[in-house]
Structure formats: structure tokens, C-alpha cells
Amino acid sequence: MPQIQDTLLEEMHATRKTILIVEDDPYIGEFLTMAISQETPYQALLAETGERAFEMIQHVKPSLFVLDYVLGSSCDFPECQFAEISR
């Protein structure tokens, strides 16, 4: 199933610029995803973990990351470490 999802991600990314939201709270993640998708010209995608975010960026090159502050400090991936340094 992840392969099908990744193909869909690539197709969606081709039509709109993408913001990747990395948020482990499902309510906050869903709110941000809906608000960004409905109120801006960007497409918002949600990753619930740093690991899933890393998988997603293999197929989609987001224009922007929105990273949960607390999740960023527990993430071992270079993208999260970059975000940690950028704060």
C-alpha cells in the first residue's frame, strides 16, 4: 500500500506546490492540513512521524516543512536536525 500512496503523492505534487506538515497530534495535523489546503494555493500533506516524513520526501519535494517543535527534537533524520538548527 505505501507504494500506491507514494505514487499518488508524486502525482499530486506535480499539480500544486506542497507543504509537508510533520505533526504527531492527529487533531492538530488534520486542522493544519485542511486549513492550508482550503485557504492557500498550496497542497498540504501530513506525516505523523519523522520516519514517515522522511519516506514522503523521497517521492515529494515539499516547498516548505511545518515541523512540530517537540517532535523535531526527538527526530534523528537530517531534515529534522536542519529544522532544529534553524529554530
MDAnalysis code that builds the backbone (N, CA, C; Angstrom):
import MDAnalysis as mda
import numpy as np

u = mda.Universe.empty(261, n_residues=87, atom_resindex=np.repeat(np.arange(87), 3), trajectory=True)
u.add_TopologyAttr("name", ["N", "CA", "C"] * 87)
u.add_TopologyAttr("resid", np.arange(1, 88))
u.add_TopologyAttr("resname", ["MET", "PRO", "GLN", "ILE", "GLN", "ASP", "THR", "LEU", "LEU", "GLU", "GLU", "MET", "HIS", "ALA", "THR", "ARG", "LYS", "THR", "ILE", "LEU", "ILE", "VAL", "GLU", "ASP", "ASP", "PRO", "TYR", "ILE", "GLY", "GLU", "PHE", "LEU", "THR", "MET", "ALA", "ILE", "SER", "GLN", "GLU", "THR", "PRO", "TYR", "GLN", "ALA", "LEU", "LEU", "ALA", "GLU", "THR", "GLY", "GLU", "ARG", "ALA", "PHE", "GLU", "MET", "ILE", "GLN", "HIS", "VAL", "LYS", "PRO", "SER", "LEU", "PHE", "VAL", "LEU", "ASP", "TYR", "VAL", "LEU", "GLY", "SER", "SER", "CYS", "ASP", "PHE", "PRO", "GLU", "CYS", "GLN", "PHE", "ALA", "GLU", "ILE", "SER", "ARG"])
u.atoms.positions = np.array([
    [0.812, -1.204, 0.000],
    [0.000, 0.000, 0.000],
    [0.858, 1.272, 0.000],
    [1.991, 1.336, 0.727],
    [2.798, 2.554, 0.687],
    [3.256, 2.921, -0.714],
    [3.506, 1.925, -1.578],
    [3.939, 2.217, -2.934],
    [2.844, 2.946, -3.712],
    [1.599, 2.522, -3.539],
    [0.470, 3.192, -4.195],
    [0.338, 4.603, -3.647],
    [0.436, 4.763, -2.339],
    [0.346, 6.089, -1.721],
    [1.459, 6.989, -2.241],
    [2.658, 6.475, -2.366],
    [3.784, 7.281, -2.835],
    [3.580, 7.716, -4.279],
    [3.017, 6.856, -5.113],
    [2.723, 7.226, -6.498],
    [1.689, 8.338, -6.533],
    [0.670, 8.227, -5.701],
    [-0.342, 9.282, -5.619],
    [0.271, 10.594, -5.146],
    [1.181, 10.521, -4.200],
    [1.857, 11.722, -3.711],
    [2.603, 12.417, -4.842],
    [3.302, 11.638, -5.652],
    [4.057, 12.208, -6.764],
    [3.128, 12.898, -7.762],
    [1.985, 12.269, -8.056],
    [1.029, 12.858, -8.998],
    [0.424, 14.141, -8.442],
    [0.084, 14.137, -7.171],
    [-0.495, 15.329, -6.552],
    [0.520, 16.467, -6.533],
    [1.759, 16.140, -6.247],
    [2.804, 17.157, -6.155],
    [3.052, 17.836, -7.499],
    [2.808, 17.122, -8.582],
    [3.053, 17.680, -9.912],
    [2.109, 18.839, -10.224],
    [0.961, 18.913, -9.572],
    [-0.031, 19.934, -9.901],
    [0.014, 21.153, -8.982],
    [0.435, 21.021, -7.750],
    [0.463, 22.130, -6.796],
    [1.727, 22.071, -5.956],
    [2.206, 23.239, -5.514],
    [3.334, 23.257, -4.575],
    [2.859, 22.672, -3.257],
    [3.788, 22.057, -2.556],
    [3.421, 21.258, -1.396],
    [4.055, 21.768, -0.113],
    [3.265, 21.709, 0.953],
    [3.744, 21.945, 2.314],
    [3.606, 20.619, 3.052],
    [4.696, 20.158, 3.637],
    [4.673, 18.922, 4.407],
    [4.581, 19.272, 5.886],
    [3.520, 18.813, 6.510],
    [3.296, 19.037, 7.942],
    [3.720, 17.770, 8.678],
    [4.617, 17.911, 9.632],
    [5.064, 16.782, 10.454],
    [4.519, 17.042, 11.858],
    [3.466, 16.305, 12.195],
    [2.735, 16.553, 13.450],
    [2.180, 15.236, 13.965],
    [2.496, 14.895, 15.222],
    [2.040, 13.626, 15.767],
    [0.655, 13.704, 16.412],
    [0.139, 14.891, 16.669],
    [-1.216, 15.024, 17.206],
    [-2.194, 15.012, 16.032],
    [-3.064, 13.997, 15.951],
    [-3.935, 13.884, 14.781],
    [-4.885, 15.068, 14.599],
    [-5.348, 15.667, 15.686],
    [-6.275, 16.794, 15.576],
    [-5.576, 18.033, 15.024],
    [-4.412, 18.327, 15.537],
    [-3.657, 19.485, 15.053],
    [-3.227, 19.255, 13.603],
    [-2.746, 18.063, 13.316],
    [-2.317, 17.739, 11.961],
    [-3.442, 17.875, 10.955],
    [-4.604, 17.354, 11.287],
    [-5.753, 17.434, 10.379],
    [-6.215, 18.884, 10.210],
    [-6.223, 19.636, 11.300],
    [-6.612, 21.044, 11.221],
    [-5.672, 21.820, 10.301],
    [-4.377, 21.671, 10.502],
    [-3.401, 22.387, 9.669],
    [-3.501, 21.973, 8.207],
    [-3.650, 20.681, 7.973],
    [-3.752, 20.180, 6.603],
    [-4.968, 20.773, 5.900],
    [-6.121, 20.739, 6.561],
    [-7.339, 21.275, 5.955],
    [-7.251, 22.782, 5.756],
    [-6.770, 23.496, 6.749],
    [-6.694, 24.954, 6.656],
    [-5.772, 25.388, 5.522],
    [-4.623, 24.767, 5.424],
    [-3.676, 25.135, 4.372],
    [-4.227, 24.768, 2.999],
    [-4.792, 23.582, 2.858],
    [-5.306, 23.136, 1.561],
    [-6.487, 23.979, 1.085],
    [-7.328, 24.405, 2.025],
    [-8.527, 25.153, 1.652],
    [-8.281, 26.648, 1.505],
    [-7.346, 27.193, 2.252],
    [-7.187, 28.640, 2.304],
    [-5.976, 29.177, 1.548],
    [-5.165, 28.298, 0.990],
    [-3.972, 28.738, 0.274],
    [-3.879, 27.994, -1.057],
    [-3.024, 28.437, -1.945],
    [-2.850, 27.705, -3.204],
    [-1.955, 26.472, -3.063],
    [-1.538, 26.157, -1.847],
    [-0.642, 25.029, -1.613],
    [-1.422, 23.770, -1.288],
    [-0.788, 22.658, -1.555],
    [-1.299, 21.364, -1.149],
    [-0.601, 21.010, 0.157],
    [-1.338, 20.561, 1.142],
    [-0.739, 20.179, 2.420],
    [-0.790, 18.671, 2.582],
    [0.336, 18.101, 2.968],
    [0.418, 16.674, 3.257],
    [0.831, 16.505, 4.705],
    [0.343, 15.441, 5.321],
    [0.603, 15.207, 6.739],
    [1.425, 13.942, 6.931],
    [2.488, 14.059, 7.721],
    [3.275, 12.910, 8.177],
    [3.169, 12.892, 9.696],
    [2.784, 11.760, 10.254],
    [2.586, 11.669, 11.703],
    [3.878, 11.417, 12.465],
    [4.921, 11.011, 11.758],
    [6.214, 10.731, 12.401],
    [7.335, 11.277, 11.530],
    [8.484, 11.444, 12.129],
    [9.652, 11.853, 11.368],
    [10.036, 10.811, 10.339],
    [9.856, 9.532, 10.690],
    [10.167, 8.458, 9.755],
    [9.289, 8.540, 8.516],
    [7.983, 8.785, 8.724],
    [7.065, 8.884, 7.577],
    [7.401, 10.121, 6.743],
    [7.766, 11.209, 7.385],
    [8.156, 12.418, 6.656],
    [9.350, 12.114, 5.763],
    [10.313, 11.380, 6.290],
    [11.497, 11.017, 5.512],
    [11.112, 10.167, 4.310],
    [10.201, 9.211, 4.493],
    [9.716, 8.389, 3.380],
    [9.018, 9.251, 2.331],
    [8.193, 10.182, 2.781],
    [7.427, 11.014, 1.860],
    [8.323, 11.916, 1.024],
    [9.384, 12.441, 1.614],
    [10.234, 13.354, 0.848],
    [11.102, 12.634, -0.176],
    [11.075, 11.311, -0.150],
    [11.741, 10.549, -1.210],
    [10.945, 10.650, -2.511],
    [9.632, 10.945, -2.390],
    [8.742, 10.992, -3.549],
    [8.223, 12.391, -3.844],
    [8.171, 13.215, -2.834],
    [7.655, 14.577, -2.975],
    [8.690, 15.533, -2.417],
    [9.009, 16.560, -3.143],
    [9.950, 17.569, -2.657],
    [9.138, 18.774, -2.193],
    [8.828, 18.844, -0.906],
    [7.975, 19.935, -0.423],
    [8.660, 21.296, -0.540],
    [7.850, 22.307, -0.740],
    [8.344, 23.680, -0.779],
    [8.623, 24.180, 0.625],
    [7.928, 23.589, 1.610],
    [8.036, 24.035, 2.997],
    [7.726, 22.880, 3.930],
    [8.445, 22.825, 5.049],
    [8.146, 21.883, 6.127],
    [7.535, 22.662, 7.279],
    [6.486, 22.114, 7.874],
    [5.973, 22.624, 9.143],
    [6.197, 21.484, 10.128],
    [7.119, 21.700, 11.054],
    [7.547, 20.636, 11.952],
    [7.113, 20.930, 13.378],
    [6.483, 19.951, 13.999],
    [6.112, 20.036, 15.409],
    [7.390, 20.291, 16.215],
    [7.386, 21.320, 17.026],
    [8.568, 21.728, 17.791],
    [9.111, 20.582, 18.638],
    [8.242, 19.896, 19.369],
    [8.672, 18.807, 20.246],
    [9.104, 17.595, 19.425],
    [8.382, 17.289, 18.367],
    [8.727, 16.150, 17.522],
    [10.095, 16.349, 16.877],
    [10.423, 17.561, 16.516],
    [11.708, 17.860, 15.890],
    [12.891, 17.524, 16.775],
    [12.755, 17.703, 18.074],
    [13.881, 17.429, 18.953],
    [14.079, 15.940, 19.206],
    [13.091, 15.103, 18.822],
    [13.248, 13.662, 19.009],
    [13.494, 12.938, 17.695],
    [13.637, 13.678, 16.630],
    [13.791, 13.093, 15.292],
    [15.269, 12.962, 14.948],
    [15.666, 11.815, 14.415],
    [17.069, 11.571, 14.097],
    [17.426, 11.804, 12.634],
    [16.484, 12.244, 11.825],
    [16.751, 12.420, 10.406],
    [17.373, 13.777, 10.135],
    [18.238, 13.877, 9.130],
    [18.927, 15.141, 8.816],
    [17.973, 16.306, 8.585],
    [16.811, 16.049, 7.957],
    [15.856, 17.125, 7.705],
    [15.367, 17.726, 9.027],
    [15.113, 16.847, 9.988],
    [14.648, 17.321, 11.289],
    [15.776, 18.032, 12.033],
    [16.983, 17.544, 11.883],
    [18.112, 18.203, 12.533],
    [18.329, 19.581, 11.934],
    [18.129, 19.714, 10.627],
    [18.238, 21.029, 9.988],
    [17.184, 21.969, 10.565],
    [15.963, 21.458, 10.721],
    [14.895, 22.281, 11.278],
    [15.224, 22.681, 12.720],
    [15.820, 21.760, 13.456],
    [16.220, 22.028, 14.834],
    [17.239, 23.167, 14.883],
    [18.198, 23.155, 13.985],
    [19.222, 24.208, 13.940],
    [18.626, 25.531, 13.509],
    [17.617, 25.481, 12.646],
    [17.021, 26.692, 12.079],
    [16.122, 27.438, 13.054],
    [15.743, 26.820, 14.154],
    [14.803, 27.477, 15.074],
    [15.375, 28.695, 15.683],
])
